[in-house]
């Protein structure tokens, strides 16, 4: 019995050694004011076509958007591409899929309120990985309840603009 336990322990130790070190990423929770302050644009935009690309060995989803309402940074009618981590590359001999926990998915013709910043390649990304995204349902932006909860998109844009005019670090927790 002792020989069995020693062999089992040796096998488990070898499995952990071969597996190598594990890695993890910790995402800092931003306040709403921090998200607003870090953004270069705040828009309500409608999702369009989706494509996928590889950047530095990682797969990214590229979603095209058309701005339907703008708080700042981009004009109504402007088009931009949002890069989000993960997606599926196919074509060629090998297909590759990468899934990133918490990465948003967008559906064609659906609107979202987004606080965004420039990314590589002329694309944009959400502020705070996914924290700058607020879904729009029936004309209401799903803001955090500490900010007012679901409100009409025009009111949401007013809230963002008012928070932006205050500047960061006003001590408001949300």
TACORFEN-V589397 format. One line per field, one symbol per residue. ss: DSSP state (H for helix, E for strand, - for the rest). A space follows every 50 residues. Layout:
BEGIN
ss = ???
END
This chain:
BEGIN
ss = -HHHHHHHHHHHHHHHHHH------------HHHHHHH--EEEEEEEEEE EEEEE--EEEEEEEEEEEEEEE------EEEEEEE-EEE------EEE-- ----------EEEEEEEE-HHH-EEE------EEEEE--EEE-------E EEHHHHHHHHHHHHHH--------
END
